[in-house]
């Protein structure tokens, strides 16, 4: 029979998938939009998927702390400390840099939808500006995942 630790670990891994999946896929979906209508659809999908990282993030924190307590690991492992710091940086990047820019882009999409299907130049410029920030966030997620799997130090 699987131990309590095993179930908590499974829940922790599923929560990480709920966080990482949408965060890696949503920017790709959004970048593939070529018209205002497609962009509006991409934002609708994004808004529907937004609940997954929120729930997954909460479960990830709870199960992560629970795993640290049950293994008596605490903050004694460097890979864990770096993972936690990178996670905080990733959240700050998403909520502080990407979120406000996406709200502005969504406002422009709403206004532009009534003016035709062509993506306005201002919108294209704003979308291009957000790509490096999203890429940095995705790289942080990959780094955190590698640290959690390999536990290199």
Secondary structure, 3 states (H helix, E strand, C coil): CCCHHHHHHHHHHHHHHHHHHHHHHHHHHHHCCCCHHHHHHHHHHHHHHHHHHHHHHHHHHHHHHHHHHHCCCCCCCHHHHHHHHHHHHHHHHHHHHHHHHHHHHHHHHHHHHCCCCCCCHHHHHHHHHHHHHHHHHHHHHHHHHHHHHHCCC
